[in-house]
C-alpha cells in the first residue's frame, strides 16, 4: 500500500510541483485548496503525512494543528511558508512540525517526506 499524503495549498502551481515529485516517488496524493477541503479530506481518508501551506494572507495555517491533534495525533506535518527567515521560529510554529520556507528544494522536501514516513508506515495510521 502506498503512503497517502495530503497536500494543502491554494496555489495550483505549487500543488502540481509537489505532485510531480511525490507521485514519481510512488506516493499517493490527496489534494485540497481550502481549509474546508482539507478538513473534509481528513474526515474521509486519513493521510500518512500532511504538507500544508502557511500563507501570510490567510493569517495562519490552512489546516489547524488542532484538527490533526484531535483526530489523528500521529500524522506528521510539514509546513511550507512564505514567512521571511527573519521571523522567529517560535512565531512560525507551536508544534513539532517541519517548516520549509518557499522557495524550497523539491529534492530536500522529498528526502524529508521519506524520512518522516519511514517511522510512520501506512499500516500505522488507523481509519
N, C-alpha and C positions, 0 to 999 in steps of 0.2 A: 504494500500500500504506500502511495506517495504521500509525502508531507503536504499538508494544506496550509497555505499562507494567505492571510487576509491582508490585502493592500488597500489602504485608505488614503486617497489623495484626490483633490478636486481638479488637478491638472492632468488632462488626458495624456500629454506627452510624458509625464513622469510615470504614469501607470504603464504606458507602452514600453518605456525604457526598462523598468523593473521587470515587467512581464517577459520581455525578450531574454533577459539574463537568467531569470529564475526558471522559466519553462525549459530553456535549453539545458539547465542543470537537473531537470527531472522533477521539479516541484509543481504542484497543482495550485493555481491561484484562485482566490475568491476576491472579487473587486468591489469596492464601494467608493462613492464620490462624496457622500454626505454622512453626517453623524447618524441620521436615521437609517440609512442603508447599512452602515457598519453595525449598528445595534441589531437590526433585523438579521443580518448575515450571521452574527454570533449566536443569535437565538435559534437559527435554523441549522447551522452547520458549524461545529466547533473547529477552529483552526488550530494548528500546532504552533503558529507564530503569527504575530501581528506586526506589520510595517505600517506606520501611520505618520501622516504629515502633521506638522505643528506650524501653522502659518500665522504671522503677526496679525493679519487682517481678521482672523477669527477669534483673537484674544484667548487662545488656548488650544488644546488638542482636539482633534476630531472625535477621538474615542476616549471618553473619560476613563481614567485608571480605575475608577470605582466600578465601572461596568465589568471589566475583566476581573477585578478583585472579588466582586460579589458573585460572579457566575463561574469563573474558571481561573482560579488564582495561579495555576501552574503554566499559563500561557506566557511565553517570553514576548517582550515588546521591544521593537526598535523604532525610535522616533527619528524622523527626518525633519530638519528645521532650517528656516531662513534666518533665525536669530543670529546676530553677529557674534563672533568669538569673544568680543569684549564683555558680553553679558556674563554674569556669574553662572556657573553650572548649577548652583542651588536654585536659581530662578528658572532654569530650564526644566528641571525635573525634580520631583519629590519622591521618586521611587527608584528602584534599581534598574531602570531602563537603560538601554544603549542609545546614544544620541549620535546621529550623523548630521553634520552641517552640509547644506546644499551649497554648491555642487559637491558631490561626493564621488568616489571611485566605485563603479559598479563591481569591480573585482574585489575590493575590500568589503563591500556590502555582502557579496556572495560568500566570502570567507567567514564573515560574522554569522550569517544565517546558518551555514553549515556547522559552525562551532556550537551555536545555541541548540540546534536540532539534534546534535549528537547526544545531548543529555536529555532530550525530550522526544523520544521516538513516537511514531504515530499511535501505537497501541497504548501509550501512557495517558492520552487525553480521552477521557470518557465523555460520551454524549448523554 
